[in-house]
Amino acid sequence: IQLAENASLDHYKHQSEGDQGRHFGGIYVDQAPTSRFRQTQAALGGLVARTEIHSRLERGSECDLEGIFLAQDRAQIDTHTRLRHAGPHASSRDDYRGIASGRGRGVFQGRIIVEPGAQKTQAEMQCRNLLLSAEAEIDAKPQLEIQADDVKCSHGLTVGQLDPGAIFYLASRGVGEDEARQLLTYGFANEIVEHIRPEALKQRIQEELGVRLTQAVAKGAQG
């Protein structure tokens, strides 16, 4: 993808192979000054899936990446991002949510590079993850390489389970434990899906997410 000066693009990727499917994809973006790129990804199916998202930002450009990934059973779902700030006054944001159940494994590796001339950079990266079973695994590795001295960069990472207090709260109001887990897990992922602007695509992903999470939560409870 090549974005000319002042150009703007919203890009969506819905990745959903069958249980034995394999998917390898890459999105590579070259952003001219003051361009804007926004990308949302839903990686929900396949035995092995990997997506790379790279962007090079020039002066005053903006890059906003967000997504969800769900690794069920024995699946491995990988997401790798690399944002290279090559010019000043550019801004970027990574926001990803990961869910793993059964013996699924998710991987998120995010890398932000700020080159020496990229002063006044603003960059934020966060990855929040839920484990629904004892054997599920999510490996997350945020990386910052900062070679300029006038920047604002931050990163955050969490890997955990559903809050027992939230499950108890719903149970105390008549919601069954499995349903409470499904509601909380769906809400965790849907915060990203709600940002999808084409309504038909958003509804399709929400429907698939609901079905897959019902299965994932049920198997996690059995484990």
C-alpha positions in Angstrom: 0.0 0.0 0.0 1.4 3.4 -1.0 -0.3 6.5 0.4 0.4 9.8 -1.2 0.7 13.1 0.7 -2.6 13.8 2.6 -4.1 10.5 1.5 -6.3 8.5 4.0 -7.1 4.8 4.0 -9.2 2.5 6.2 -8.2 -1.2 5.7 -9.9 -4.3 7.3 -8.8 -7.9 7.3 -11.1 -10.8 8.4 -9.0 -14.0 8.6 -11.1 -17.1 9.2 -9.8 -20.4 7.8 -11.0 -23.9 8.7 -9.6 -26.0 11.6 -6.8 -27.3 9.3 -6.2 -24.2 7.3 -2.9 -22.3 7.0 -2.7 -18.6 6.4 0.3 -16.4 5.8 -0.2 -12.8 4.9 1.5 -9.4 4.9 0.4 -5.8 4.7 3.2 -3.3 3.9 2.5 0.4 3.9 4.6 3.4 2.7 3.1 6.6 4.1 4.0 10.0 2.6 3.9 13.1 4.8 0.5 13.8 6.5 -1.1 10.6 5.3 -3.3 8.5 7.5 -3.6 4.7 7.7 -6.1 2.8 9.9 -6.1 -1.0 9.9 -8.3 -3.4 11.9 -7.8 -7.1 11.9 -9.9 -10.1 13.2 -7.9 -13.3 13.1 -10.4 -16.0 14.2 -9.6 -19.3 12.5 -7.1 -21.7 11.1 -4.5 -24.2 12.4 -1.6 -21.9 11.7 -2.0 -18.2 10.8 0.5 -15.4 10.7 0.0 -11.8 9.6 2.7 -9.1 9.3 1.8 -5.4 9.3 4.6 -3.0 8.5 4.4 0.8 8.0 6.9 3.5 7.4 5.7 6.9 8.5 7.0 10.2 7.1 6.5 13.7 8.5 3.1 14.3 10.2 1.6 11.0 9.1 -0.7 8.8 11.3 -0.9 5.0 11.7 -3.6 3.3 13.8 -3.5 -0.5 14.1 -5.9 -2.6 16.1 -7.1 -6.1 16.1 -8.2 -9.3 17.9 -6.9 -12.8 17.6 -8.5 -16.1 18.9 -6.4 -19.3 19.2 -8.6 -22.3 19.9 -7.8 -26.0 20.4 -4.3 -26.5 19.0 -4.2 -23.4 16.7 -1.3 -21.0 16.6 -2.2 -17.4 15.6 0.6 -14.9 15.2 0.5 -11.1 14.6 3.6 -9.1 14.0 3.6 -5.3 13.6 6.5 -3.0 12.8 6.1 0.8 12.7 9.1 2.8 11.5 8.9 6.5 12.3 11.2 8.1 9.7 10.0 11.7 9.9 9.0 14.2 12.7 5.6 14.9 14.1 4.2 11.5 13.2 1.9 9.4 15.5 1.1 5.7 15.8 -1.1 3.4 17.9 -1.1 -0.3 18.4 -4.1 -1.9 20.3 -4.5 -5.6 20.2 -6.6 -8.1 22.2 -5.7 -11.8 22.3 -7.8 -14.8 23.5 -6.6 -18.4 23.7 -8.4 -21.6 24.8 -7.8 -25.3 24.8 -4.1 -25.8 23.8 -4.2 -22.8 21.5 -1.2 -20.4 21.3 -1.3 -16.8 20.4 1.7 -14.6 19.6 1.9 -10.8 19.4 5.1 -9.1 18.5 5.0 -5.3 18.1 8.0 -3.2 17.2 8.2 0.6 17.1 11.3 2.2 15.6 12.0 5.9 16.0 14.8 7.1 13.7 17.1 9.9 14.7 15.3 12.6 12.7 11.8 11.6 13.9 11.5 14.2 16.7 8.1 14.9 18.2 7.0 11.3 17.6 4.0 10.1 19.6 3.6 6.3 19.7 1.5 4.0 21.9 1.4 0.2 22.0 -0.8 -2.1 24.1 -1.7 -5.8 24.0 -4.2 -7.3 26.4 -4.8 -11.0 26.5 -7.2 -13.6 28.1 -6.4 -17.3 28.8 -9.5 -19.4 29.0 -7.8 -22.7 29.9 -4.8 -24.0 31.9 -3.0 -25.1 28.7 -3.6 -22.1 26.6 -0.6 -19.8 26.0 -0.1 -16.2 24.7 3.4 -14.8 24.1 3.5 -11.0 23.7 6.6 -9.0 23.1 6.4 -5.2 22.7 9.6 -3.5 21.5 10.6 0.2 21.4 13.7 1.3 19.6 14.1 5.1 20.2 16.9 7.0 18.5 15.4 10.5 19.0 15.3 12.5 22.3 12.1 14.5 21.9 9.4 11.8 21.8 6.4 10.4 23.7 6.4 6.6 23.5 4.7 4.0 25.7 3.7 0.4 25.8 1.7 -1.9 28.0 1.0 -5.7 28.2 -1.3 -7.9 30.2 -1.9 -11.6 30.2 -4.5 -13.1 32.6 -7.8 -14.8 33.2 -11.4 -13.5 33.6 -12.0 -11.5 36.7 -13.7 -13.8 39.3 -15.3 -10.7 40.8 -17.0 -9.9 37.5 -18.2 -13.5 37.1 -19.6 -13.5 40.6 -21.3 -10.1 40.0 -23.2 -11.5 37.0 -24.0 -14.8 38.8 -25.5 -12.9 41.7 -27.9 -11.4 39.2 -29.1 -14.7 37.8 -26.6 -15.2 35.0 -25.2 -18.7 34.7 -21.4 -19.1 35.1 -20.8 -20.2 31.5 -23.0 -17.4 30.2 -21.2 -14.9 32.4 -17.8 -16.1 31.0 -19.1 -15.8 27.4 -20.5 -12.3 28.0 -17.3 -11.0 29.6 -15.1 -12.6 26.9 -17.2 -11.3 24.1 -17.2 -7.8 25.6 -13.4 -7.9 25.9 -13.1 -8.6 22.1 -16.0 -6.5 20.9 -14.4 -3.3 22.1 -12.2 -3.6 19.0 -14.9 -5.0 16.7 -17.2 -2.0 17.5 -14.6 0.3 15.8 -15.2 -1.4 12.4 -17.1 1.1 10.2 -18.7 -1.0 7.4 -21.8 -2.3 9.2 -22.1 -5.5 7.3 -18.5 -6.5 8.0 -18.9 -5.6 11.7 -22.0 -7.8 12.0 -20.4 -10.7 10.2 -17.4 -10.7 12.5 -19.6 -10.3 15.6 -21.7 -13.3 14.6 -18.6 -15.5 14.0 -17.0 -14.2 17.2 -20.1 -15.1 19.2 -20.1 -18.7 17.9 -16.4 -19.3 18.3 -16.3 -17.8 21.8 -19.2 -19.9 22.9 -17.2 -23.0 21.9 -14.0 -21.7 23.4 -15.5 -20.8 26.8 -17.3 -24.2 27.0 -14.0 -26.1 26.3 -12.1 -23.9 28.7 -14.6 -24.7 31.5 -14.3 -28.4 30.8 -10.5 -28.1 31.0 
